Amino acid sequence: MVKKLFSFQVLLLLFVSGCNVGAVNNNEYKVLYTNEPSQQDDEKQQPSNYTVAIIPKVINIPYFNAVEEGAMEAGKDLGVKVIYKGPTIADSEHQIKIIDELIQNEEVDVIAVSANDPEKLVPVLKKAQNHQIKVITWDADTLPEARDFFINMVNPETLGRHLMDTLAWNVDEQGEFAIMTGANSAANLNEWLKWIKQHQKEYYPNMKLVEIAATDDDPNKAYLIAKQLLNDYPNLKGIIGNSSVGPPAAAQAVKEAGKAGSIAVVGLSPPNPMNEYLKDGSAQIITLWSPKKLGYLTVALSKNIVTSSYPYDNQEIPGVGKIRRIDDIVIMGEPIDFTKENVDQYDF
């Protein structure tokens, strides 16, 4: 048995708040405002004049719905006006349009974006900076010159290597496997892919990566890709979903093909969409962090930088916990694994 140097223990007590991620907004942009402080006696704060714009890669998928809920909760707790705008498809041009509109309206103090493309967003983000708007990234980064800092959910090497481990554990460390990623241009996904492939080469020589397929974070496209992978590779032993739409689509395809248990499905997804798949054996292990917590942290750090209060290593963020800072990257914490044994403990 190959030694797994980068596996980590599941964090069962990671902060997770229950949230409803089922609501769908059919508009291209979702714009929500809040500047009323929460009524929690120990956390009341006076409404500020600060406005933070949170821009996800795409709206109307469970992962970013949960981020939105955390961001709106932080807005209430911290007395910040929060604008949540996102495109209906994971496309950098749509994000550029949103950012341009925010600059022209002159209403925001901070723009926080999960970038669909690390390079294409640079000019418009620099434009925002020239208009005295603070810029940060979260979930997926841009080039460093276009932002103040990047909020990363986890250490990318640890995550990528762990995803490879979770698949290897479930296929006896041998056989063909495929990866379903999101957009080919997404910097965070490509970083995780790099470490998945590196870990396979170093520790699992009897496993073979046959294809990396891009879903563009589109659930319908992901489902069709998953079915095609099963058809194209009759000896396929496993699928890693490298973005949140991948594992549900792969598990559904595996279930419909009657191959639950013979083709392993692992990867990144909130637990709610994977609950039944984990229980019926169509998926084995799902990994993630709390996206709601990520939304909360992004608003909290956005408020701080308006007054030039920048994050620091081991800083305690109320409602989040201690964060790490390495150079210009904030790391929120460690990921958590969901299995059939513990998935009911989580609701997001």
HUMOHU-V414266 format. One record per residue. RES is the residue in one letter. PHI is phi in degrees with one decimal (999 if undefined). PSI is psi in radians with two decimals (999 if undefined). Layout:
res->RES phi->PHI psi->PSI
res->RES phi->PHI psi->PSI
This chain:
res->M phi->999 psi->2.21
res->V phi->-70.7 psi->2.40
res->K phi->-73.0 psi->2.31
res->K phi->-97.6 psi->1.77
res->L phi->-76.8 psi->-0.35
res->F phi->-116.1 psi->0.23
res->S phi->-73.9 psi->2.73
res->F phi->-139.7 psi->2.81
res->Q phi->-79.5 psi->2.44
res->V phi->-63.5 psi->2.38
res->L phi->-99.1 psi->1.67
res->L phi->-75.6 psi->-0.30
res->L phi->-106.1 psi->0.29
res->L phi->-58.6 psi->2.40
res->F phi->-58.3 psi->2.09
res->V phi->-141.2 psi->2.16
res->S phi->-101.7 psi->2.52
res->G phi->-64.1 psi->2.41
res->C phi->-148.8 psi->2.63
res->N phi->-95.2 psi->1.98
res->V phi->-109.2 psi->0.35
res->G phi->-91.5 psi->-0.24
res->A phi->-69.1 psi->2.47
res->V phi->-125.9 psi->2.35
res->N phi->-113.8 psi->2.14
res->N phi->-87.8 psi->-0.05
res->N phi->-74.3 psi->2.71
res->E phi->-64.8 psi->-0.70
res->Y phi->-117.2 psi->2.43
res->K phi->-108.5 psi->2.09
res->V phi->-120.6 psi->2.01
res->L phi->-127.7 psi->2.47
res->Y phi->-124.4 psi->2.50
res->T phi->-150.8 psi->2.30
res->N phi->-142.0 psi->0.30
res->E phi->-92.4 psi->2.16
res->P phi->-66.2 psi->2.68
res->S phi->-69.2 psi->2.88
res->Q phi->-95.3 psi->0.22
res->Q phi->-68.4 psi->2.11
res->D phi->-57.5 psi->-0.62
res->D phi->-88.3 psi->-0.01
res->E phi->-129.4 psi->0.24
res->K phi->-63.4 psi->2.38
res->Q phi->-138.8 psi->2.59
res->Q phi->-72.3 psi->2.46
res->P phi->-56.5 psi->2.39
res->S phi->-99.9 psi->3.10
res->N phi->-96.1 psi->0.22
res->Y phi->-84.7 psi->2.47
res->T phi->-126.7 psi->2.24
res->V phi->-118.5 psi->2.27
res->A phi->-104.3 psi->2.13
res->I phi->-105.6 psi->2.15
res->I phi->-120.5 psi->1.87
res->P phi->-81.0 psi->2.99
res->K phi->-64.5 psi->-0.66
res->V phi->-160.5 psi->2.66
res->I phi->-102.5 psi->2.99
res->N phi->70.5 psi->0.48
res->I phi->-124.5 psi->2.65
res->P phi->-54.4 psi->-0.70
res->Y phi->-58.6 psi->-0.90
res->F phi->-77.5 psi->-0.38
res->N phi->-64.2 psi->-0.70
res->A phi->-69.1 psi->-0.66
res->V phi->-58.5 psi->-0.77
res->E phi->-58.6 psi->-0.77
res->E phi->-62.2 psi->-0.72
res->G phi->-64.9 psi->-0.68
res->A phi->-65.1 psi->-0.74
res->M phi->-68.3 psi->-0.62
res->E phi->-64.6 psi->-0.72
res->A phi->-63.8 psi->-0.68
res->G phi->-58.3 psi->-0.73
res->K phi->-68.6 psi->-0.79
res->D phi->-65.3 psi->-0.64
res->L phi->-102.8 psi->-0.01
res->G phi->70.0 psi->0.64
res->V phi->-114.3 psi->2.44
res->K phi->-77.9 psi->2.20
res->V phi->-116.2 psi->2.25
res->I phi->-110.2 psi->2.18
res->Y phi->-114.1 psi->1.91
res->K phi->-127.9 psi->2.36
res->G phi->-155.3 psi->2.67
res->P phi->-78.0 psi->2.81
res->T phi->-84.3 psi->-0.20
res->I phi->-128.6 psi->2.62
res->A phi->-77.9 psi->1.53
res->D phi->-139.2 psi->2.28
res->S phi->-67.2 psi->-0.57
res->E phi->-64.4 psi->-0.65
res->H phi->-65.8 psi->-0.68
res->Q phi->-66.0 psi->-0.68
res->I phi->-60.1 psi->-0.73
res->K phi->-60.9 psi->-0.77
res->I phi->-61.8 psi->-0.81
res->I phi->-63.6 psi->-0.72
res->D phi->-59.3 psi->-0.74
res->E phi->-63.0 psi->-0.71
res->L phi->-64.6 psi->-0.69
res->I phi->-64.5 psi->-0.79
res->Q phi->-65.3 psi->-0.61
res->N phi->-75.3 psi->-0.26
res->E phi->52.3 psi->0.78
res->E phi->-118.4 psi->-0.09
res->V phi->-115.1 psi->2.60
res->D phi->-97.2 psi->-0.54
res->V phi->-138.0 psi->2.39
res->I phi->-113.8 psi->2.16
res->A phi->-120.4 psi->2.04
res->V phi->-126.2 psi->2.45
res->S phi->-96.2 psi->1.84
res->A phi->-78.6 psi->2.28
res->N phi->-77.3 psi->-0.40
res->D phi->-145.1 psi->2.21
res->P phi->-70.2 psi->-0.40
res->E phi->-102.7 psi->-0.71
res->K phi->-65.4 psi->-0.47
res->L phi->-81.9 psi->-0.19
res->V phi->-57.9 psi->-0.86
res->P phi->-59.1 psi->-0.76
res->V phi->-73.0 psi->-0.53
res->L phi->-71.9 psi->-0.64
res->K phi->-65.1 psi->-0.63
res->K phi->-60.4 psi->-0.75
res->A phi->-61.4 psi->-0.76
res->Q phi->-61.3 psi->-0.65
res->N phi->-66.8 psi->-0.35
res->H phi->-94.9 psi->0.35
res->Q phi->64.3 psi->0.49
res->I phi->-99.0 psi->2.25
res->K phi->-71.8 psi->2.50
res->V phi->-128.4 psi->2.24
res->I phi->-131.8 psi->2.84
res->T phi->-119.7 psi->2.72
res->W phi->-147.2 psi->2.65
res->D phi->69.8 psi->-0.92
res->A phi->-141.2 psi->2.29
res->D phi->-91.5 psi->2.89
res->T phi->-110.4 psi->-2.98
res->L phi->-66.8 psi->2.51
res->P phi->-57.3 psi->-0.55
res->E phi->-68.6 psi->-0.20
res->A phi->-96.8 psi->0.05
res->R phi->-152.6 psi->2.91
res->D phi->-80.9 psi->-0.80
res->F phi->-159.0 psi->2.94
res->F phi->-118.7 psi->2.28
res->I phi->-94.7 psi->1.86
res->N phi->-98.5 psi->2.51
res->M phi->-72.9 psi->-0.73
res->V phi->-147.0 psi->2.97
res->N phi->-69.0 psi->2.14
res->P phi->-64.3 psi->-0.62
res->E phi->-66.1 psi->-0.79
res->T phi->-58.5 psi->-0.77
res->L phi->-66.6 psi->-0.87
res->G phi->-59.3 psi->-0.79
res->R phi->-65.1 psi->-0.68
res->H phi->-66.4 psi->-0.70
res->L phi->-59.6 psi->-0.71
res->M phi->-64.5 psi->-0.70
res->D phi->-59.9 psi->-0.79
res->T phi->-62.6 psi->-0.60
res->L phi->-71.2 psi->-0.81
res->A phi->-59.1 psi->-0.67
res->W phi->-59.4 psi->-0.49
res->N phi->-102.3 psi->0.03
res->V phi->-128.6 psi->0.35
res->D phi->57.4 psi->0.52
res->E phi->60.5 psi->0.57
res->Q phi->-154.3 psi->2.75
res->G phi->107.4 psi->3.07
res->E phi->-82.8 psi->2.52
res->F phi->-145.1 psi->2.77
res->A phi->-125.5 psi->2.80
res->I phi->-122.5 psi->2.29
res->M phi->-106.4 psi->1.89
res->T phi->-99.3 psi->-3.08
res->G phi->-93.0 psi->-1.96
res->A phi->-88.0 psi->2.44
res->N phi->-61.7 psi->-0.41
res->S phi->-89.4 psi->-0.13
res->A phi->-72.2 psi->2.11
res->A phi->-64.1 psi->-0.71
res->N phi->-66.3 psi->-0.74
res->L phi->-63.8 psi->-0.69
res->N phi->-67.8 psi->-0.60
res->E phi->-66.6 psi->-0.76
res->W phi->-64.1 psi->-0.71
res->L phi->-59.4 psi->-0.72
res->K phi->-57.2 psi->-0.78
res->W phi->-77.7 psi->-0.52
res->I phi->-59.8 psi->-0.87
res->K phi->-66.1 psi->-0.70
res->Q phi->-63.0 psi->-0.74
res->H phi->-66.5 psi->-0.68
res->Q phi->-62.0 psi->-0.76
res->K phi->-64.6 psi->-0.66
res->E phi->-77.9 psi->-0.64
res->Y phi->-121.4 psi->-0.27
res->Y phi->-130.8 psi->1.18
res->P phi->-65.6 psi->-0.32
res->N phi->-90.9 psi->0.13
res->M phi->-108.3 psi->2.57
res->K phi->-130.4 psi->2.14
res->L phi->-81.2 psi->2.04
res->V phi->-97.9 psi->-0.45
res->E phi->-164.4 psi->2.53
res->I phi->-115.9 psi->2.00
res->A phi->-112.1 psi->2.30
res->A phi->-91.9 psi->2.19
res->T phi->-96.6 psi->-0.22
res->D phi->57.0 psi->0.49
res->D phi->56.1 psi->0.54
res->D phi->-105.5 psi->1.99
res->P phi->-58.0 psi->-0.70
res->N phi->-66.8 psi->-0.75
res->K phi->-63.6 psi->-0.69
res->A phi->-61.2 psi->-0.73
res->Y phi->-63.4 psi->-0.77
res->L phi->-65.2 psi->-0.68
res->I phi->-64.3 psi->-0.76
res->A phi->-59.5 psi->-0.77
res->K phi->-63.2 psi->-0.68
res->Q phi->-66.9 psi->-0.67
res->L phi->-61.2 psi->-0.74
res->L phi->-64.5 psi->-0.60
res->N phi->-75.1 psi->-0.70
res->D phi->-76.3 psi->-0.46
res->Y phi->-127.4 psi->1.46
res->P phi->-62.7 psi->-0.33
res->N phi->-99.1 psi->0.24
res->L phi->-61.3 psi->2.33
res->K phi->-107.7 psi->-0.31
res->G phi->-168.3 psi->2.79
res->I phi->-133.4 psi->2.32
res->I phi->-104.4 psi->2.15
res->G phi->-92.2 psi->1.93
res->N phi->-88.8 psi->-0.08
res->S phi->-138.3 psi->2.91
res->S phi->-67.7 psi->-0.35
res->V phi->-83.8 psi->-0.24
res->G phi->-68.8 psi->-0.96
res->P phi->-59.7 psi->-0.76
res->P phi->-61.1 psi->-0.70
res->A phi->-66.8 psi->-0.77
res->A phi->-64.7 psi->-0.74
res->A phi->-64.0 psi->-0.69
res->Q phi->-65.1 psi->-0.73
res->A phi->-65.0 psi->-0.73
res->V phi->-63.5 psi->-0.74
res->K phi->-63.0 psi->-0.80
res->E phi->-65.0 psi->-0.54
res->A phi->-81.3 psi->-0.05
res->G phi->70.5 psi->0.50
res->K phi->-114.0 psi->0.34
res->A phi->-59.7 psi->2.23
res->G phi->94.9 psi->-0.45
res->S phi->-98.2 psi->-0.38
res->I phi->-121.1 psi->2.07
res->A phi->-82.3 psi->2.44
res->V phi->-122.1 psi->2.15
res->V phi->-136.5 psi->3.06
res->G phi->138.1 psi->-2.77
res->L phi->-104.1 psi->2.14
res->S phi->-166.6 psi->2.62
res->P phi->-61.5 psi->2.70
res->P phi->-70.5 psi->-0.59
res->N phi->-57.9 psi->-0.84
res->P phi->-65.9 psi->-0.28
res->M phi->-105.9 psi->-0.01
res->N phi->-53.5 psi->-0.99
res->E phi->-70.2 psi->-0.57
res->Y phi->-66.3 psi->-0.67
res->L phi->-65.2 psi->-0.70
res->K phi->-72.1 psi->-0.57
res->D phi->-94.7 psi->0.06
res->G phi->87.2 psi->0.09
res->S phi->-75.0 psi->-0.28
res->A phi->-140.3 psi->2.72
res->Q phi->-110.9 psi->-0.97
res->I phi->-138.5 psi->2.30
res->I phi->-119.8 psi->2.42
res->T phi->-121.2 psi->2.45
res->L phi->-168.1 psi->-3.08
res->W phi->-120.7 psi->-3.02
res->S phi->-88.9 psi->1.88
res->P phi->-64.5 psi->-0.52
res->K phi->-64.3 psi->-0.72
res->K phi->-63.5 psi->-0.65
res->L phi->-63.1 psi->-0.75
res->G phi->-62.3 psi->-0.72
res->Y phi->-63.2 psi->-0.82
res->L phi->-61.6 psi->-0.70
res->T phi->-61.9 psi->-0.75
res->V phi->-68.4 psi->-0.72
res->A phi->-61.0 psi->-0.80
res->L phi->-72.3 psi->-0.53
res->S phi->-63.9 psi->-0.77
res->K phi->-61.0 psi->-0.73
res->N phi->-62.6 psi->-0.69
res->I phi->-76.1 psi->-0.25
res->V phi->-59.2 psi->-0.60
res->T phi->-102.1 psi->0.40
res->S phi->60.5 psi->0.56
res->S phi->-99.8 psi->1.81
res->Y phi->-95.3 psi->2.65
res->P phi->-66.4 psi->2.66
res->Y phi->-136.6 psi->2.83
res->D phi->-63.6 psi->2.37
res->N phi->66.2 psi->0.38
res->Q phi->-69.7 psi->2.38
res->E phi->-90.4 psi->2.08
res->I phi->-106.6 psi->2.01
res->P phi->-53.9 psi->2.34
res->G phi->83.2 psi->-0.10
res->V phi->-125.3 psi->-0.90
res->G phi->116.0 psi->-2.88
res->K phi->-79.5 psi->2.38
res->I phi->-111.0 psi->2.81
res->R phi->-108.7 psi->2.64
res->R phi->-133.3 psi->2.18
res->I phi->-123.6 psi->1.93
res->D phi->56.8 psi->-2.08
res->D phi->-105.7 psi->0.46
res->I phi->-121.6 psi->2.21
res->V phi->-94.2 psi->2.33
res->I phi->-113.0 psi->2.09
res->M phi->-68.4 psi->-0.72
res->G phi->169.3 psi->-2.62
res->E phi->-106.4 psi->2.68
res->P phi->-77.2 psi->3.00
res->I phi->-131.4 psi->2.51
res->D phi->-97.5 psi->2.41
res->F phi->-113.2 psi->2.30
res->T phi->-131.0 psi->3.09
res->K phi->-62.7 psi->-0.42
res->E phi->-76.5 psi->-0.55
res->N phi->-119.6 psi->-0.04
res->V phi->-61.9 psi->-0.52
res->D phi->-71.9 psi->-0.16
res->Q phi->-78.3 psi->-0.15
res->Y phi->-125.1 psi->2.59
res->D phi->-141.1 psi->1.43
res->F phi->-161.4 psi->999
